[in-house]
Amino acid sequence: MASVDGRPAQYGICLKQLREVMELRGQEAVDQLRHYGGVQQMCKKLYTSPTE
């Protein structure tokens, strides 16, 4: 598997999925975040921190 800076070259969520989540508001957004495992898991899939 290809890697960049020691991380897999692909993220755990695709751009289309991320875009769909970002367009949601209210309870729909909360439900979709839960579907992806919550904020912590989504950040983990994107190799980022929820606080930075």
PDB file with one MODEL, atoms N, CA, C and O in Angstrom:
MODEL        1
ATOM      1  N   MET A   1       0.841  -1.173   0.000  1.00  0.00           N
ATOM      2  CA  MET A   1       0.000   0.000   0.000  1.00  0.00           C
ATOM      3  C   MET A   1       0.889   1.239   0.000  1.00  0.00           C
ATOM      4  O   MET A   1       1.871   1.300   0.739  1.00  0.00           O
ATOM      5  N   ALA A   2       0.550   2.218  -0.820  1.00  0.00           N
ATOM      6  CA  ALA A   2       1.312   3.454  -0.887  1.00  0.00           C
ATOM      7  C   ALA A   2       1.105   4.276   0.377  1.00  0.00           C
ATOM      8  O   ALA A   2       0.046   4.226   1.003  1.00  0.00           O
ATOM      9  N   SER A   3       2.138   5.036   0.740  1.00  0.00           N
ATOM     10  CA  SER A   3       2.009   5.881   1.928  1.00  0.00           C
ATOM     11  C   SER A   3       2.663   7.236   1.678  1.00  0.00           C
ATOM     12  O   SER A   3       3.534   7.383   0.821  1.00  0.00           O
ATOM     13  N   VAL A   4       2.218   8.215   2.450  1.00  0.00           N
ATOM     14  CA  VAL A   4       2.760   9.565   2.405  1.00  0.00           C
ATOM     15  C   VAL A   4       3.059   9.970   3.836  1.00  0.00           C
ATOM     16  O   VAL A   4       2.163   9.977   4.680  1.00  0.00           O
ATOM     17  N   ASP A   5       4.298  10.303   4.116  1.00  0.00           N
ATOM     18  CA  ASP A   5       4.707  10.677   5.478  1.00  0.00           C
ATOM     19  C   ASP A   5       4.294   9.628   6.506  1.00  0.00           C
ATOM     20  O   ASP A   5       3.903   9.968   7.622  1.00  0.00           O
ATOM     21  N   GLY A   6       4.381   8.359   6.130  1.00  0.00           N
ATOM     22  CA  GLY A   6       4.067   7.275   7.054  1.00  0.00           C
ATOM     23  C   GLY A   6       2.591   6.973   7.210  1.00  0.00           C
ATOM     24  O   GLY A   6       2.219   6.098   7.992  1.00  0.00           O
ATOM     25  N   ARG A   7       1.748   7.678   6.483  1.00  0.00           N
ATOM     26  CA  ARG A   7       0.299   7.449   6.548  1.00  0.00           C
ATOM     27  C   ARG A   7      -0.167   6.845   5.230  1.00  0.00           C
ATOM     28  O   ARG A   7       0.464   7.063   4.196  1.00  0.00           O
ATOM     29  N   PRO A   8      -1.263   6.088   5.252  1.00  0.00           N
ATOM     30  CA  PRO A   8      -1.793   5.574   3.988  1.00  0.00           C
ATOM     31  C   PRO A   8      -2.116   6.729   3.045  1.00  0.00           C
ATOM     32  O   PRO A   8      -2.534   7.798   3.491  1.00  0.00           O
ATOM     33  N   ALA A   9      -1.926   6.519   1.746  1.00  0.00           N
ATOM     34  CA  ALA A   9      -2.162   7.569   0.758  1.00  0.00           C
ATOM     35  C   ALA A   9      -3.641   7.931   0.639  1.00  0.00           C
ATOM     36  O   ALA A   9      -3.971   9.022   0.175  1.00  0.00           O
ATOM     37  N   GLN A  10      -4.530   7.037   1.050  1.00  0.00           N
ATOM     38  CA  GLN A  10      -5.959   7.313   0.974  1.00  0.00           C
ATOM     39  C   GLN A  10      -6.532   7.513   2.370  1.00  0.00           C
ATOM     40  O   GLN A  10      -6.094   6.890   3.337  1.00  0.00           O
ATOM     41  N   TYR A  11      -7.511   8.390   2.450  1.00  0.00           N
ATOM     42  CA  TYR A  11      -8.197   8.639   3.719  1.00  0.00           C
ATOM     43  C   TYR A  11      -9.305   7.618   3.920  1.00  0.00           C
ATOM     44  O   TYR A  11      -9.690   6.919   2.983  1.00  0.00           O
ATOM     45  N   GLY A  12      -9.816   7.532   5.141  1.00  0.00           N
ATOM     46  CA  GLY A  12     -10.872   6.577   5.466  1.00  0.00           C
ATOM     47  C   GLY A  12     -12.256   7.050   5.086  1.00  0.00           C
ATOM     48  O   GLY A  12     -13.236   6.343   5.320  1.00  0.00           O
ATOM     49  N   ILE A  13     -12.355   8.232   4.504  1.00  0.00           N
ATOM     50  CA  ILE A  13     -13.628   8.781   4.054  1.00  0.00           C
ATOM     51  C   ILE A  13     -13.355   9.539   2.758  1.00  0.00           C
ATOM     52  O   ILE A  13     -12.358  10.254   2.656  1.00  0.00           O
ATOM     53  N   CYS A  14     -14.222   9.389   1.782  1.00  0.00           N
ATOM     54  CA  CYS A  14     -13.970  10.038   0.493  1.00  0.00           C
ATOM     55  C   CYS A  14     -14.526  11.466   0.493  1.00  0.00           C
ATOM     56  O   CYS A  14     -15.326  11.836   1.353  1.00  0.00           O
ATOM     57  N   LEU A  15     -14.095  12.238  -0.466  1.00  0.00           N
ATOM     58  CA  LEU A  15     -14.493  13.637  -0.564  1.00  0.00           C
ATOM     59  C   LEU A  15     -16.007  13.788  -0.662  1.00  0.00           C
ATOM     60  O   LEU A  15     -16.585  14.681  -0.041  1.00  0.00           O
ATOM     61  N   LYS A  16     -16.644  12.930  -1.428  1.00  0.00           N
ATOM     62  CA  LYS A  16     -18.099  13.000  -1.585  1.00  0.00           C
ATOM     63  C   LYS A  16     -18.799  12.816  -0.235  1.00  0.00           C
ATOM     64  O   LYS A  16     -19.737  13.546   0.084  1.00  0.00           O
ATOM     65  N   GLN A  17     -18.347  11.848   0.548  1.00  0.00           N
ATOM     66  CA  GLN A  17     -18.945  11.602   1.861  1.00  0.00           C
ATOM     67  C   GLN A  17     -18.728  12.796   2.787  1.00  0.00           C
ATOM     68  O   GLN A  17     -19.646  13.208   3.496  1.00  0.00           O
ATOM     69  N   LEU A  18     -17.536  13.345   2.784  1.00  0.00           N
ATOM     70  CA  LEU A  18     -17.232  14.497   3.626  1.00  0.00           C
ATOM     71  C   LEU A  18     -18.089  15.691   3.222  1.00  0.00           C
ATOM     72  O   LEU A  18     -18.620  16.398   4.079  1.00  0.00           O
ATOM     73  N   ARG A  19     -18.220  15.909   1.948  1.00  0.00           N
ATOM     74  CA  ARG A  19     -19.035  17.015   1.442  1.00  0.00           C
ATOM     75  C   ARG A  19     -20.489  16.865   1.879  1.00  0.00           C
ATOM     76  O   ARG A  19     -21.122  17.837   2.291  1.00  0.00           O
ATOM     77  N   GLU A  20     -21.016  15.646   1.787  1.00  0.00           N
ATOM     78  CA  GLU A  20     -22.401  15.390   2.192  1.00  0.00           C
ATOM     79  C   GLU A  20     -22.610  15.700   3.672  1.00  0.00           C
ATOM     80  O   GLU A  20     -23.624  16.291   4.044  1.00  0.00           O
ATOM     81  N   VAL A  21     -21.666  15.309   4.510  1.00  0.00           N
ATOM     82  CA  VAL A  21     -21.774  15.587   5.945  1.00  0.00           C
ATOM     83  C   VAL A  21     -21.729  17.093   6.194  1.00  0.00           C
ATOM     84  O   VAL A  21     -22.496  17.609   7.007  1.00  0.00           O
ATOM     85  N   MET A  22     -20.851  17.789   5.510  1.00  0.00           N
ATOM     86  CA  MET A  22     -20.698  19.226   5.724  1.00  0.00           C
ATOM     87  C   MET A  22     -21.924  20.021   5.291  1.00  0.00           C
ATOM     88  O   MET A  22     -22.151  21.123   5.790  1.00  0.00           O
ATOM     89  N   GLU A  23     -22.708  19.483   4.380  1.00  0.00           N
ATOM     90  CA  GLU A  23     -23.908  20.176   3.907  1.00  0.00           C
ATOM     91  C   GLU A  23     -25.093  19.999   4.847  1.00  0.00           C
ATOM     92  O   GLU A  23     -26.069  20.743   4.753  1.00  0.00           O
ATOM     93  N   LEU A  24     -25.023  19.033   5.745  1.00  0.00           N
ATOM     94  CA  LEU A  24     -26.134  18.767   6.659  1.00  0.00           C
ATOM     95  C   LEU A  24     -26.132  19.735   7.831  1.00  0.00           C
ATOM     96  O   LEU A  24     -25.100  20.299   8.194  1.00  0.00           O
ATOM     97  N   ARG A  25     -27.315  19.915   8.413  1.00  0.00           N
ATOM     98  CA  ARG A  25     -27.471  20.771   9.586  1.00  0.00           C
ATOM     99  C   ARG A  25     -28.376  20.072  10.585  1.00  0.00           C
ATOM    100  O   ARG A  25     -29.129  19.167  10.225  1.00  0.00           O
ATOM    101  N   GLY A  26     -28.300  20.492  11.839  1.00  0.00           N
ATOM    102  CA  GLY A  26     -29.206  20.004  12.872  1.00  0.00           C
ATOM    103  C   GLY A  26     -29.068  18.517  13.148  1.00  0.00           C
ATOM    104  O   GLY A  26     -27.973  17.958  13.101  1.00  0.00           O
ATOM    105  N   GLN A  27     -30.192  17.894  13.435  1.00  0.00           N
ATOM    106  CA  GLN A  27     -30.211  16.481  13.817  1.00  0.00           C
ATOM    107  C   GLN A  27     -29.689  15.576  12.705  1.00  0.00           C
ATOM    108  O   GLN A  27     -29.081  14.541  12.978  1.00  0.00           O
ATOM    109  N   GLU A  28     -29.926  15.968  11.446  1.00  0.00           N
ATOM    110  CA  GLU A  28     -29.409  15.170  10.327  1.00  0.00           C
ATOM    111  C   GLU A  28     -27.885  15.088  10.384  1.00  0.00           C
ATOM    112  O   GLU A  28     -27.306  14.028  10.149  1.00  0.00           O
ATOM    113  N   ALA A  29     -27.246  16.202  10.693  1.00  0.00           N
ATOM    114  CA  ALA A  29     -25.786  16.223  10.795  1.00  0.00           C
ATOM    115  C   ALA A  29     -25.308  15.346  11.947  1.00  0.00           C
ATOM    116  O   ALA A  29     -24.338  14.602  11.809  1.00  0.00           O
ATOM    117  N   VAL A  30     -25.994  15.439  13.078  1.00  0.00           N
ATOM    118  CA  VAL A  30     -25.638  14.627  14.245  1.00  0.00           C
ATOM    119  C   VAL A  30     -25.765  13.146  13.910  1.00  0.00           C
ATOM    120  O   VAL A  30     -24.878  12.354  14.228  1.00  0.00           O
ATOM    121  N   ASP A  31     -26.861  12.778  13.272  1.00  0.00           N
ATOM    122  CA  ASP A  31     -27.083  11.378  12.901  1.00  0.00           C
ATOM    123  C   ASP A  31     -26.004  10.877  11.947  1.00  0.00           C
ATOM    124  O   ASP A  31     -25.515   9.756  12.088  1.00  0.00           O
ATOM    125  N   GLN A  32     -25.636  11.704  10.981  1.00  0.00           N
ATOM    126  CA  GLN A  32     -24.620  11.290  10.009  1.00  0.00           C
ATOM    127  C   GLN A  32     -23.253  11.156  10.676  1.00  0.00           C
ATOM    128  O   GLN A  32     -22.503  10.229  10.371  1.00  0.00           O
ATOM    129  N   LEU A  33     -22.928  12.070  11.580  1.00  0.00           N
ATOM    130  CA  LEU A  33     -21.664  11.951  12.318  1.00  0.00           C
ATOM    131  C   LEU A  33     -21.636  10.666  13.131  1.00  0.00           C
ATOM    132  O   LEU A  33     -20.611   9.988  13.193  1.00  0.00           O
ATOM    133  N   ARG A  34     -22.745  10.334  13.746  1.00  0.00           N
ATOM    134  CA  ARG A  34     -22.820   9.078  14.505  1.00  0.00           C
ATOM    135  C   ARG A  34     -22.626   7.882  13.581  1.00  0.00           C
ATOM    136  O   ARG A  34     -21.999   6.894  13.964  1.00  0.00           O
ATOM    137  N   HIS A  35     -23.160   7.967  12.375  1.00  0.00           N
ATOM    138  CA  HIS A  35     -23.008   6.892  11.388  1.00  0.00           C
ATOM    139  C   HIS A  35     -21.521   6.630  11.108  1.00  0.00           C
ATOM    140  O   HIS A  35     -21.113   5.487  10.907  1.00  0.00           O
ATOM    141  N   TYR A  36     -20.732   7.686  11.096  1.00  0.00           N
ATOM    142  CA  TYR A  36     -19.295   7.554  10.846  1.00  0.00           C
ATOM    143  C   TYR A  36     -18.496   7.316  12.121  1.00  0.00           C
ATOM    144  O   TYR A  36     -17.265   7.299  12.077  1.00  0.00           O
ATOM    145  N   GLY A  37     -19.161   7.134  13.243  1.00  0.00           N
ATOM    146  CA  GLY A  37     -18.467   6.826  14.489  1.00  0.00           C
ATOM    147  C   GLY A  37     -18.200   8.028  15.372  1.00  0.00           C
ATOM    148  O   GLY A  37     -17.445   7.926  16.339  1.00  0.00           O
ATOM    149  N   GLY A  38     -18.800   9.162  15.062  1.00  0.00           N
ATOM    150  CA  GLY A  38     -18.608  10.368  15.862  1.00  0.00           C
ATOM    151  C   GLY A  38     -17.449  11.208  15.358  1.00  0.00           C
ATOM    152  O   GLY A  38     -16.737  10.830  14.428  1.00  0.00           O
ATOM    153  N   VAL A  39     -17.281  12.341  15.986  1.00  0.00           N
ATOM    154  CA  VAL A  39     -16.247  13.292  15.574  1.00  0.00           C
ATOM    155  C   VAL A  39     -14.851  12.685  15.691  1.00  0.00           C
ATOM    156  O   VAL A  39     -14.022  12.848  14.795  1.00  0.00           O
ATOM    157  N   GLN A  40     -14.596  11.991  16.788  1.00  0.00           N
ATOM    158  CA  GLN A  40     -13.262  11.407  16.994  1.00  0.00           C
ATOM    159  C   GLN A  40     -12.897  10.435  15.871  1.00  0.00           C
ATOM    160  O   GLN A  40     -11.791  10.491  15.334  1.00  0.00           O
ATOM    161  N   GLN A  41     -13.822   9.550  15.521  1.00  0.00           N
ATOM    162  CA  GLN A  41     -13.539   8.559  14.477  1.00  0.00           C
ATOM    163  C   GLN A  41     -13.419   9.205  13.106  1.00  0.00           C
ATOM    164  O   GLN A  41     -12.590   8.793  12.295  1.00  0.00           O
ATOM    165  N   MET A  42     -14.238  10.210  12.844  1.00  0.00           N
ATOM    166  CA  MET A  42     -14.152  10.889  11.559  1.00  0.00           C
ATOM    167  C   MET A  42     -12.801  11.597  11.431  1.00  0.00           C
ATOM    168  O   MET A  42     -12.172  11.548  10.374  1.00  0.00           O
ATOM    169  N   CYS A  43     -12.361  12.246  12.494  1.00  0.00           N
ATOM    170  CA  CYS A  43     -11.051  12.895  12.478  1.00  0.00           C
ATOM    171  C   CYS A  43      -9.934  11.872  12.299  1.00  0.00           C
ATOM    172  O   CYS A  43      -8.959  12.127  11.592  1.00  0.00           O
ATOM    173  N   LYS A  44     -10.076  10.738  12.930  1.00  0.00           N
ATOM    174  CA  LYS A  44      -9.081   9.669  12.785  1.00  0.00           C
ATOM    175  C   LYS A  44      -8.992   9.219  11.326  1.00  0.00           C
ATOM    176  O   LYS A  44      -7.898   8.986  10.814  1.00  0.00           O
ATOM    177  N   LYS A  45     -10.141   9.097  10.658  1.00  0.00           N
ATOM    178  CA  LYS A  45     -10.166   8.698   9.246  1.00  0.00           C
ATOM    179  C   LYS A  45      -9.523   9.750   8.351  1.00  0.00           C
ATOM    180  O   LYS A  45      -9.007   9.432   7.280  1.00  0.00           O
ATOM    181  N   LEU A  46      -9.556  11.016   8.799  1.00  0.00           N
ATOM    182  CA  LEU A  46      -8.994  12.116   8.018  1.00  0.00           C
ATOM    183  C   LEU A  46      -7.580  12.484   8.466  1.00  0.00           C
ATOM    184  O   LEU A  46      -6.990  13.432   7.947  1.00  0.00           O
ATOM    185  N   TYR A  47      -7.038  11.741   9.423  1.00  0.00           N
ATOM    186  CA  TYR A  47      -5.687  11.979   9.946  1.00  0.00           C
ATOM    187  C   TYR A  47      -5.537  13.416  10.442  1.00  0.00           C
ATOM    188  O   TYR A  47      -4.580  14.112  10.101  1.00  0.00           O
ATOM    189  N   THR A  48      -6.495  13.838  11.246  1.00  0.00           N
ATOM    190  CA  THR A  48      -6.449  15.183  11.814  1.00  0.00           C
ATOM    191  C   THR A  48      -6.901  15.144  13.261  1.00  0.00           C
ATOM    192  O   THR A  48      -7.288  14.092  13.771  1.00  0.00           O
ATOM    193  N   SER A  49      -6.852  16.273  13.912  1.00  0.00           N
ATOM    194  CA  SER A  49      -7.252  16.380  15.309  1.00  0.00           C
ATOM    195  C   SER A  49      -8.542  17.192  15.410  1.00  0.00           C
ATOM    196  O   SER A  49      -8.704  18.175  14.686  1.00  0.00           O
ATOM    197  N   PRO A  50      -9.455  16.803  16.286  1.00  0.00           N
ATOM    198  CA  PRO A  50     -10.683  17.585  16.440  1.00  0.00           C
ATOM    199  C   PRO A  50     -10.450  18.906  17.175  1.00  0.00           C
ATOM    200  O   PRO A  50     -11.358  19.734  17.255  1.00  0.00           O
ATOM    201  N   THR A  51      -9.262  19.109  17.706  1.00  0.00           N
ATOM    202  CA  THR A  51      -8.994  20.330  18.472  1.00  0.00           C
ATOM    203  C   THR A  51      -7.983  21.257  17.817  1.00  0.00           C
ATOM    204  O   THR A  51      -7.718  22.335  18.350  1.00  0.00           O
ATOM    205  N   GLU A  52      -7.419  20.883  16.700  1.00  0.00           N
ATOM    206  CA  GLU A  52      -6.419  21.745  16.040  1.00  0.00           C
ATOM    207  C   GLU A  52      -6.973  22.377  14.802  1.00  0.00           C
ATOM    208  O   GLU A  52      -6.272  23.129  14.125  1.00  0.00           O
TER     209      GLU A  52
ENDMDL
END
